[in-house]
Amino acid sequence: MTDYDLQRLSDKLLLATHAAGVGIWEYLIREDKFIADDLLLSMYGIGSIDYEITMNKWMDLIHPEDKERVTDEFTRALNESPEYASEFRIIWSNGSVHYIKSVAIMQYDSSGQPESIIGTNQDITASKEAEKKIKEREEMYRSIYENSMDGILLSLTNGKIIAANPASCEIFQMTEDEICQMNPFALVNVFDPRLKDILAQEKTNQKAKGELTFFRKDGTQFSGEISSSVFVDAFENRMTLIILRDITERIIKEQQVKESERQYRQIVETAQEGIWVIDEENKTTFVNEKMCEILEYPAEEMLGKTSLYFKEEEVQKEAMNDMRKLKQGITETYESTFITGSGKKIWTNITSNPMYDSDGKYRGSLGMVTDITDKIKLQQKIQEDQQRSQKEILKAVVDAQEKERAEIGAELHDNVNQLLATSRLYINICLSKEKKGNESLKKSQEYVSEAIDEIRKLSHALVGPTHDKIVGLIPSVEDLVFDIARVKKIKVDFQHGSFHEDRIDVGLKLVIYRIIQQQINNILKHANAGSIKIELKKEGKDLGVTIEDDGKGFDTSKRANGIGLININNRAKLYDGLVKIVSSPGNGCKMKITFKNHGIGYNGLVG
């Protein structure tokens, strides 16, 4: 082989080593000098250098933990062995760590003495990192295998078990050797109908999942959840990984839960109270049979609807306020009305309890609902009966008073007035016979006339308005106003607009008159007023009576129980009248009486 051929062969060898990522070096022993190509220098994180690399400088590049070992191996190669091989770590100037594989052979001079060592370096950092990760992964899987609470079995495709972790041994109450010696089908109940499906899954999909019945060493059975997967290992062997979990305790708990749910549902469905569950958006999620019966809706029609759907519009605002309280965690019992499927209004008693999730977030509420419609109607009837009885008693008292007043008025008008009229007639005869007239007789005549006039007024006041077209409510009040204005320095304004009393009950007219009469007396006695305003006014279907003065007023909280006001309230109640008084010290007094559904008599119209 010529020198040219040798040179070409050397160039090709260099190219091949570079292509393989192999750097070449030589250590001249006598000169203590390392010679390296650029590829090898780059493995050490070194660029081109203008200084010689000695043994000590090369050792400085090696990781401190590997330096002593590498020094011993290199020294041994120089003194004892013609070959050198080692793996070690180096540290670059940037602090990164790299793995190097070094192989070398000793060169001798003509006298047989070591002259140099020629070798190669290869960066094996990537393979070392891969090995490290594989080892870490193996340790992790080994830890999972050893510490898993689930049983892990490894078997060949023929079914032979070759490995069982500690959890499997505990589940089957066997040692690993005992499990591995068992026929797999001796561990499972082959009569379990679910086994066929699991085997079919594994055959079709190379994996399976399900529940089966297994046997322990002592022959007792237990329920297990199994999942399996077929895989090929690194040696091209088909294996099956089986993970088994003893679910006996879970099955027992599930059965307990089912039994509890069955009992709960039985209680719920047979409860005499309606049970209504809503979510955080107030939508119905559950109702029992009694709740459907109360509202006269089937369950499927109630589900998804809010509770407001079953309420009248005028009570929805109050219901929304109740829901806000629930979201604030307020538990309360209250009464509420609903409209049933047949359009009937019912009254209920509701006890609501808010429900929260594990994070304390509001998730809805559970309501216990009782239909109290019959109870409410009975209470209303009792109340109506009591009110009717009270009215009858009040009416009897008022009628007795009015009868007594009428009798006194009639006595004054028919008897006393007649006697006075006869006396005045005799006085007039006497005066007519005397030429000059008698002053005493004239004075007597004036007093008798005044007495007759006063008795007539008193008689009218005692009797009050009647069906008589001449003496009605309006004329009676006008007479009352006229008499007051004549003897008192007070302005009285009486407004009745287009009010016509023809169709007003005579009893109501008498009540209105007595109320006006009583309140005017109260004003004259206590108010020190300069003016009084009296108004009769139609207000829809209602009749309003207003008596207002500009007097000194009073504190309504301290003077609401006077005899006069009690009389007014009692008379108003006879015709469902509501009395409202607005007054304060220095601001006069306004009394408003509203008679419900008595707004008849205005131009013959009903309000």
C-alpha positions in Angstrom: 0.0 0.0 0.0 1.5 3.3 -1.0 1.7 6.4 1.2 -1.0 8.0 -0.9 -3.3 5.0 -0.2 -2.5 5.2 3.5 -3.3 8.9 3.6 -6.7 8.3 1.9 -7.5 5.5 4.3 -6.5 7.8 7.2 -8.8 10.6 5.9 -11.7 8.2 5.5 -11.2 6.9 9.0 -11.2 10.5 10.3 -14.4 11.3 8.5 -16.0 8.1 9.8 -15.1 8.9 13.4 -16.4 12.4 13.1 -19.6 11.2 11.6 -20.0 8.8 14.5 -19.3 11.7 17.0 -15.9 10.2 18.0 -13.0 12.5 18.9 -9.4 11.4 18.7 -6.6 12.2 21.2 -3.1 11.2 21.9 -1.1 11.6 25.1 2.7 11.8 24.7 4.1 10.3 27.9 7.6 11.8 27.9 6.5 15.3 26.9 3.3 15.2 29.3 1.3 16.6 26.4 -2.2 15.9 25.1 -3.0 16.3 21.4 -6.7 16.4 20.4 -8.8 17.1 17.4 -11.4 19.8 17.2 -14.3 17.4 17.7 -12.8 16.2 21.0 -12.1 19.7 22.2 -15.8 20.6 21.5 -16.9 17.7 23.7 -15.1 19.4 26.5 -16.6 22.7 25.8 -13.2 24.1 24.5 -12.7 26.0 21.3 -9.3 26.3 19.6 -6.5 26.7 22.1 -3.0 28.3 22.0 -1.5 26.4 24.9 -0.5 22.8 25.6 -2.7 20.4 27.5 -0.9 18.6 30.2 -2.1 15.7 32.4 -3.0 18.0 35.3 -4.9 20.4 33.0 -6.9 17.4 31.5 -7.7 16.2 35.1 -9.0 19.6 36.0 -11.8 19.2 33.4 -13.0 16.0 35.1 -15.8 16.0 37.7 -14.4 16.1 41.2 -16.3 13.0 42.2 -14.8 11.0 39.2 -11.2 12.5 39.3 -9.6 10.0 41.7 -11.0 7.0 40.0 -10.0 8.2 36.5 -6.5 9.0 37.7 -6.1 5.5 39.1 -7.4 3.9 35.9 -5.1 6.0 33.7 -2.0 5.3 35.9 -2.8 1.5 35.8 -3.0 1.6 32.1 0.4 3.3 31.9 2.1 0.8 34.2 0.2 -2.5 33.8 -2.1 -2.7 30.8 -1.7 -1.9 27.1 -5.4 -0.9 26.9 -7.5 1.8 28.7 -11.3 2.2 28.9 -13.3 4.4 31.2 -16.5 6.5 31.6 -16.5 9.7 33.5 -18.1 13.1 33.8 -16.6 16.5 32.8 -17.7 20.0 33.7 -17.8 22.7 31.1 -16.9 26.3 31.9 -20.7 27.1 32.0 -21.2 24.5 34.8 -23.0 21.9 32.7 -22.1 18.3 33.2 -21.4 15.9 30.4 -20.7 12.1 30.2 -17.6 10.9 28.2 -16.7 7.4 27.2 -12.9 7.0 26.6 -11.1 4.1 25.0 -7.3 4.0 24.3 -4.4 1.7 23.5 -0.7 2.0 24.5 2.0 2.7 21.9 5.6 1.5 22.6 9.0 2.6 21.2 11.6 0.3 19.6 12.9 -0.7 23.0 9.5 -1.7 24.2 9.0 1.3 26.5 5.6 3.1 26.6 5.8 6.1 24.3 2.2 7.3 23.9 -1.4 6.5 24.4 -3.8 6.9 21.4 -7.5 6.9 22.1 -11.0 8.2 21.3 -13.7 10.0 23.3 -17.4 9.9 22.7 -20.1 12.1 24.3 -22.6 9.7 25.9 -24.5 12.3 27.8 -27.8 11.6 25.9 -27.6 7.9 26.5 -26.7 8.4 30.2 -29.7 10.8 30.6 -31.9 8.2 28.9 -30.6 5.5 31.2 -31.3 7.7 34.2 -34.8 8.4 33.1 -35.4 4.7 32.5 -34.1 3.9 35.9 -36.2 6.6 37.5 -39.3 5.3 35.7 -38.5 1.7 36.6 -38.2 2.8 40.3 -41.4 4.7 40.0 -43.3 1.7 38.5 -41.7 -0.6 41.1 -42.9 1.7 43.9 -46.4 1.8 42.4 -46.3 -2.0 42.0 -45.1 -2.6 45.5 -47.3 0.1 47.3 -50.5 0.1 45.3 -53.6 -0.7 47.2 -55.0 -2.4 44.1 -53.9 -5.9 43.2 -51.6 -6.0 40.2 -51.1 -9.3 38.3 -48.8 -10.0 35.3 -49.6 -13.0 33.2 -48.6 -14.6 29.9 -51.2 -14.8 27.1 -51.7 -18.4 28.0 -53.1 -17.2 31.3 -50.1 -18.2 33.5 -49.5 -15.7 36.2 -45.8 -14.7 36.5 -46.0 -11.8 39.1 -48.3 -10.6 41.9 -47.8 -7.5 44.0 -48.3 -7.4 47.8 -51.8 -6.0 47.5 -52.8 -9.1 45.3 -51.4 -11.3 48.0 -53.4 -9.6 50.7 -56.6 -9.7 48.6 -56.4 -13.4 47.8 -54.7 -14.2 51.2 -51.9 -16.1 49.4 -48.2 -15.7 48.8 -46.9 -14.5 45.4 -45.6 -18.1 44.7 -49.0 -19.5 45.6 -50.8 -17.1 43.2 -48.3 -17.8 40.4 -48.9 -21.6 40.8 -52.6 -21.2 40.6 -54.7 -21.7 37.5 -56.1 -18.2 36.8 -59.6 -19.6 36.4 -59.3 -21.1 39.9 -59.2 -17.5 41.3 -62.4 -16.4 39.6 -66.0 -17.7 39.7 -66.3 -19.2 36.2 -70.1 -19.2 36.6 -70.3 -15.5 36.9 -72.2 -14.4 33.8 -70.1 -11.3 33.5 -66.9 -13.3 32.8 -68.0 -14.0 29.2 -68.3 -10.3 28.4 -64.9 -9.4 29.9 -63.2 -12.2 27.9 -64.9 -11.0 24.8 -63.7 -7.4 25.4 -60.1 -8.5 25.9 -60.2 -10.5 22.7 -61.7 -7.8 20.6 -60.1 -4.6 22.1 -57.0 -6.0 23.8 -58.3 -4.6 27.0 -61.3 -5.1 29.3 -63.0 -3.7 32.3 -65.8 -4.9 34.6 -66.8 -6.5 37.8 -66.4 -10.2 38.7 -66.7 -12.5 41.7 -63.4 -14.0 42.9 -62.3 -16.6 45.5 -59.8 -16.2 48.4 -57.6 -18.9 49.6 -60.1 -20.0 52.2 -62.8 -20.3 49.5 -64.8 -17.2 50.5 -66.1 -15.1 47.7 -65.6 -11.3 47.2 -66.6 -8.8 44.6 -63.8 -7.3 42.5 -63.4 -4.6 39.9 -61.0 -5.7 37.2 -59.3 -4.0 34.3 -56.8 -5.7 32.0 -54.6 -4.7 29.1 -52.6 -6.8 26.6 -49.1 -5.4 25.7 -45.8 -6.5 24.1 -42.7 -6.3 26.3 -39.2 -5.4 25.2 -38.5 -9.0 24.3 -41.5 -9.3 22.0 -43.5 -11.3 24.5 -47.2 -10.7 24.7 -48.2 -10.1 28.3 -51.4 -9.2 30.1 -51.5 -6.6 32.9 -54.4 -7.1 35.3 -55.4 -4.6 38.0 -57.8 -5.9 40.6 -59.7 -4.0 43.4 -61.6 -5.5 46.2 -65.0 -3.7 46.1 -66.7 -5.7 48.8 -66.9 -2.7 51.2 -68.1 -0.5 48.4 -70.8 -3.0 47.4 -72.0 -3.2 51.0 -72.1 0.6 51.3 -73.9 0.9 48.0 -76.5 -1.6 49.2 -76.8 0.4 52.4 -77.2 3.6 50.4 -79.9 2.0 48.2 -81.7 0.7 51.3 -81.5 4.1 52.9 -82.7 5.7 49.7 -85.6 3.3 49.5 -86.6 4.0 53.0 -86.2 7.8 52.4 -88.3 7.6 49.2 -90.9 5.6 51.1 -91.0 8.3 53.8 -91.1 11.1 51.2 -93.8 9.5 49.2 -96.0 8.7 52.1 -95.4 12.0 54.0 -98.5 14.0 54.8 -96.5 17.1 54.0 -95.6 18.3 50.6 -91.8 18.2 49.9 -90.5 20.7 47.4 -86.8 21.0 46.4 -85.5 23.9 44.4 -82.0 24.7 43.0 -80.0 27.9 43.3 -82.0 29.4 40.4 -85.3 28.7 42.2 -86.2 26.0 39.7 -88.0 22.9 40.9 -85.8 19.7 41.0 -88.0 17.4 43.1 -91.6 17.2 44.4 -93.2 14.3 46.3 -96.7 13.0 45.6 -98.3 15.0 48.4 -96.9 18.2 46.9 -98.4 17.4 43.5 -101.7 16.7 45.3 -101.6 20.1 47.1 -100.9 22.1 43.9 -102.9 19.8 41.6 -100.0 19.5 39.1 -98.2 16.3 37.9 -94.6 16.1 38.9 -93.3 16.3 35.3 -95.1 19.6 34.9 -93.7 21.1 38.0 -90.1 20.1 37.4 -88.0 22.9 35.9 -90.5 25.6 36.9 -89.8 28.3 39.5 -92.0 28.6 42.6 -93.1 32.0 41.3 -94.9 30.2 38.5 -97.5 29.0 41.0 -98.1 32.3 42.6 -100.3 35.4 42.0 -98.4 38.3 40.6 -99.2 40.5 43.6 -97.4 38.1 46.1 -94.4 37.4 43.9 -92.4 40.3 45.3 -92.8 38.9 48.8 -91.9 35.4 47.6 -88.6 36.8 46.1 -87.8 38.4 49.4 -88.2 35.0 51.1 -85.8 33.5 48.6 -83.2 36.1 49.3 -83.4 35.2 53.0 -82.8 31.6 52.1 -79.7 32.5 50.2 -78.5 34.3 53.2 -78.8 31.1 55.3 -82.0 32.2 57.1 -84.3 29.3 58.0 -87.9 30.3 58.7 -91.5 29.2 58.7 -94.1 31.4 57.0 -97.5 31.3 55.3 -97.8 31.7 51.6 -100.5 31.4 48.9 -100.5 29.5 45.6 -102.7 29.0 42.6 -103.4 25.4 41.9 -103.7 23.7 38.6 -107.5 24.1 38.7 -107.1 27.9 39.3 -108.0 27.6 43.0 -106.3 29.8 45.6 -104.8 27.9 48.5 -103.0 28.9 51.7 -99.9 26.9 52.9 -97.5 26.8 55.8 -93.9 26.5 54.6 -90.7 25.6 56.5 -87.7 26.2 54.3 -84.1 25.1 54.9 -81.2 26.3 52.6 -78.9 23.6 51.1 -75.2 24.1 50.6 -72.4 22.1 48.8 -69.2 21.0 50.4 -67.6 24.4 49.7 -70.4 26.2 51.5 -72.0 27.5 48.3 -75.8 27.9 48.2 -77.3 25.1 46.1 -81.1 25.6 46.7 -83.5 24.8 49.5 -85.9 22.1 50.8 -89.4 23.2 51.7 -91.9 21.3 53.8 -95.4 22.5 52.7 -98.7 22.0 54.6 -102.0 22.9 53.1 -103.8 25.1 55.7 -106.6 26.4 53.4 -109.4 24.8 55.5 -107.8 26.2 58.6 -107.5 29.7 57.2 -111.1 29.6 55.9 -112.3 28.4 59.3 -110.3 31.2 61.0 -111.8 33.7 58.5 -115.3 32.4 59.2 -114.7 32.7 62.9 -113.3 36.2 62.5 -116.3 37.1 60.2 -118.7 35.7 62.8 -117.0 37.6 65.6 -117.0 40.8 63.5 -120.7 40.2 62.6 -121.5 39.6 66.3 -119.6 42.7 67.3 -121.4 44.7 64.6 -124.8 43.4 65.8 -123.9 44.3 69.4 -122.7 47.8 68.3 -125.7 48.2 66.1 -128.0 47.2 69.0 -126.3 49.7 71.3 -126.4 52.5 68.6 -130.0 51.6 67.8 -130.9 51.9 71.5 -129.1 55.2 71.7 -130.8 56.5 68.6 -134.2 55.2 69.8 -133.7 57.0 73.1 -132.6 60.2 71.3 -135.6 60.0 68.9 -138.0 59.5 71.8 -136.5 62.5 73.7 -136.6 64.5 70.5 -140.2 63.6 69.8 -141.1 64.3 73.4 -139.5 67.8 73.1 -141.1 68.4 69.7 -144.6 67.1 70.3 -145.2 67.9 74.0 -142.8 70.5 75.4 -142.9 72.5 72.2 -146.7 72.3 72.1 -146.9 73.6 75.7 -144.6 76.4 74.9 -146.5 77.2 71.7 -149.8 77.3 73.7 -148.1 79.6 76.2 -146.9 81.9 73.5 -150.5 82.0 72.1 -151.9 83.2 75.5 -149.2 85.8 75.8 -150.0 87.0 72.3 -153.7 87.4 73.3 -152.8 89.3 76.4 -150.6 91.6 74.5 -153.3 92.2 71.9 -155.8 93.4 74.6 -153.5 95.9 76.2 -153.2 99.1 74.4 -149.7 100.0 75.3 -148.5 96.5 75.8 -146.8 94.9 78.8 -143.0 94.8 78.6 -142.8 91.7 80.8 -145.2 89.9 78.5 -143.2 91.0 75.5 -140.0 89.7 77.0 -141.8 86.5 77.9 -142.9 86.2 74.3 -139.4 86.5 73.1 -138.0 83.9 75.5 -140.8 81.5 74.7 -140.1 81.9 70.9 -136.4 81.4 71.5 -137.1 78.3 73.6 -139.3 76.9 70.8 -136.6 77.5 68.3 -133.9 75.9 70.4 -136.0 72.9 71.2 -136.7 72.4 67.5 -133.0 72.4 66.8 -132.3 70.1 69.6 -135.0 67.8 68.4 -133.5 67.7 64.9 -130.0 67.1 66.3 -131.3 64.2 68.5 -133.3 62.6 65.7 -130.8 63.0 62.9 -131.4 62.4 59.2 -134.3 60.1 58.2 -136.0 59.0 55.0 -137.8 62.2 55.1 -136.9 64.1 51.9 -136.9 67.4 53.8 -134.6 66.2 56.7 -131.9 64.0 55.1 -128.1 63.8 55.6 -127.1 66.8 53.6 -129.8 69.1 55.2 -129.0 67.8 58.7 -125.3 68.5 58.2 -126.1 71.9 56.7 -128.3 72.7 59.7 -125.5 71.7 62.0 -123.0 73.9 60.1 -125.4 76.8 60.2 -126.0 76.5 63.9 -122.3 76.4 64.6 -121.5 79.4 62.4 -124.2 81.4 64.1 -123.0 80.9 67.7 -119.2 80.3 67.2 -116.6 82.4 65.6 -115.4 79.6 63.3 -115.6 79.1 59.5 -117.2 75.8 58.4 -116.9 74.6 54.8 -119.2 71.7 53.8 -118.6 70.2 50.4 -120.6 67.3 49.0 -120.3 68.0 45.2 -122.6 65.8 43.2 -123.4 63.5 46.1 -127.0 62.2 46.2 -128.1 60.3 49.2 -131.2 58.7 47.7 -129.6 55.3 47.4 -127.5 55.5 50.6 -128.7 53.3 53.5 -130.5 55.3 56.1 -128.4 53.6 58.8 -125.2 54.7 57.1 -126.5 58.3 56.7 -127.2 58.3 60.5 -123.6 56.9 61.2 -122.0 59.6 59.0 -124.1 62.3 60.7 -123.1 61.2 64.2 -119.4 60.9 63.2 -119.5 64.5 61.8 -121.4 65.7 64.9 -118.9 63.9 67.3 -115.8 65.2 65.6 -117.1 68.8 65.4 -117.8 68.6 69.1 -114.2 67.4 69.6 -112.9 70.3 67.5 -115.0 72.9 69.4 -113.9 71.5 72.8 -110.1 70.9 72.2 -108.8 72.2 68.9 -109.1 76.0 69.2 -109.5 76.0 65.4 -110.3 78.9 63.1 -111.9 76.7 60.3 -113.4 73.3 59.7 -113.7 71.6 56.3 -116.2 68.7 55.9 -116.2 66.7 52.6 -118.3 63.8 51.3 -116.5 62.2 48.3 -116.8 59.2 46.0 -113.6 57.1 45.8 -114.2 54.4 43.3 -116.5 51.9 45.0 -115.9 53.5 48.4 -117.3 56.5 50.2 -114.9 58.9 51.8 -115.8 61.3 54.6 -113.1 63.9 55.5 -113.3 66.2 58.5 -110.3 68.6 58.7 -109.4 71.5 61.0 -106.6 74.0 61.4 -106.4 73.8 65.2 -103.6 73.0 67.5 -103.5 69.3 66.6 -102.3 66.5 69.0 -100.0 63.5 69.3 -102.0 60.6 67.9 -100.0 58.1 69.8 -101.1 59.6 73.1 -104.8 60.5 72.4 -106.0 57.6 70.2 -108.2 56.1 72.9 -110.5 59.0 73.9 -114.2 58.2 74.3 -115.1 60.4 71.3 -112.6 58.6 69.0 -113.8 55.2 70.3 -117.4 56.1 69.5 -116.4 57.2 66.0 -114.5 54.0 65.4 -117.4 51.9 66.7 -119.9 53.6 64.5 -117.6 53.4 61.4 -117.2 49.6 61.9 -120.9 49.1 61.5 -120.5 49.7 57.8 -116.9 48.4 57.3 -115.5 51.9 57.8 -111.8 52.5 58.2 -110.8 55.5 60.3 -107.5 57.2 59.7 -106.3 60.3 61.7 -103.3 62.4 60.7 -102.3 65.0 63.2 -99.4 66.4 65.1 -99.0 69.3 67.6 -99.4 72.6 65.9 -100.5 71.1 62.6 -104.3 70.7 62.9 -106.1 67.4 62.5 -107.4 65.5 59.5 -109.8 62.6 60.0 -110.6 60.4 57.0 -113.2 57.7 57.2 -113.4 55.3 54.2 -116.5 53.1 53.9 -115.6 50.1 51.7 -118.0 49.3 48.8 -120.4 52.1 49.8 -119.6 54.5 47.0 -123.2 54.6 45.7 -125.3 57.7 45.4 -123.1 59.8 43.1 -125.3 60.7 40.1 -126.9 57.3 40.6 -123.6 55.5 39.7 -121.8 52.6 41.4 -118.1 53.2 41.8 
